[in-house]
Amino acid sequence: MWVIKRSGQREPFERSKLVAGMSSATKNRPVSQEQLEAVARSVEESLRDTVEVTSQQIGLAVLERLGELDEVAYLRFASVYKGFEDIGDFQREVGLLTKTTEPKRKG
């Protein structure tokens, strides 16, 4: 599987790079190395049938899974992946995260 970077450069997919990026996002969080490896495997398997995949597709797949695993790690990863520039970017993302994780109230 080949990854097409934002610059247009192509390189082979490396699971270790994926794990390294997630490790940075989960530093000092209650997430084990085994959980990161499982997320990386899941992302790789979900994209495996594709010959070429964009770094954006990989980033979104990671975000989806990190959101389920650890919300702080999700925000850390999102801040780098989405290039947050100010507190408003964090606020917007927290709003999106909250909206997707809180159950709807019946009333």
C-alpha positions in Angstrom: 0.0 0.0 0.0 1.3 3.5 -0.9 0.6 6.7 1.0 0.1 9.9 -0.9 1.4 12.7 1.3 -0.1 16.3 1.3 3.0 17.3 -0.7 2.0 14.8 -3.4 5.0 12.6 -2.5 4.3 8.8 -2.5 5.9 6.5 0.1 5.2 2.9 1.3 2.8 2.6 4.2 4.6 2.1 7.5 2.6 1.0 10.5 5.5 2.1 12.8 5.0 5.7 11.7 1.3 5.5 12.6 2.1 4.1 16.0 4.8 6.7 16.6 2.3 9.5 15.8 -0.3 8.0 18.1 2.3 7.5 20.8 3.0 11.2 20.9 -0.7 12.0 21.2 -1.2 9.4 24.0 1.9 10.4 26.1 1.0 10.3 29.8 -2.5 9.0 29.0 -4.0 5.7 30.1 -3.5 4.0 26.7 -1.3 1.0 26.3 1.2 0.2 23.6 -1.0 -2.9 22.8 -4.0 -0.6 22.3 -2.0 1.6 19.9 -0.9 -1.4 17.9 -4.5 -2.6 17.7 -5.6 0.8 16.4 -2.8 0.8 13.8 -3.7 -2.8 12.7 -7.4 -1.7 12.4 -6.5 1.4 10.4 -4.2 -0.7 8.1 -6.8 -3.4 7.6 -9.6 -0.9 6.8 -7.4 0.6 4.0 -5.6 -2.5 2.9 -7.7 -3.1 -0.2 -6.7 0.3 -1.6 -3.4 0.4 -3.6 -3.0 4.1 -2.8 -4.3 5.9 0.2 -4.0 9.6 1.1 -2.5 10.7 4.4 -5.8 12.4 5.0 -7.7 9.1 4.8 -5.2 7.6 7.3 -5.6 10.6 9.6 -9.3 10.5 9.6 -9.3 6.7 10.3 -6.9 7.3 13.2 -9.1 10.1 14.6 -12.2 8.0 14.5 -10.5 5.3 16.5 -8.7 7.6 19.0 -12.0 9.3 19.8 -13.3 6.0 21.0 -10.1 5.2 22.9 -9.1 8.5 24.6 -10.6 12.0 24.0 -7.5 13.9 25.1 -5.4 11.8 22.7 -7.9 12.5 20.0 -7.6 16.3 20.6 -3.8 16.1 20.6 -3.7 14.1 17.4 -6.4 16.4 15.8 -4.4 19.5 16.7 -1.4 18.3 14.7 -3.3 16.6 11.9 -5.7 19.5 11.3 -3.1 22.2 12.0 -4.9 24.0 14.8 -3.8 27.6 14.9 -5.7 29.0 17.9 -8.0 28.1 20.9 -11.0 28.5 18.6 -9.9 25.4 16.7 -9.7 23.4 19.9 -13.1 24.7 21.0 -14.7 23.7 17.7 -13.2 20.2 17.8 -14.3 19.7 21.4 -17.8 20.7 20.4 -17.7 18.1 17.6 -16.3 15.5 19.9 -18.9 16.2 22.5 -21.7 16.2 20.0 -20.7 12.7 18.7 -20.0 11.1 22.1 -22.9 12.3 24.3 -26.1 10.3 24.1 -29.2 12.2 23.0 -31.5 13.1 25.8 -35.1 12.2 25.6 -37.3 14.8 26.9 
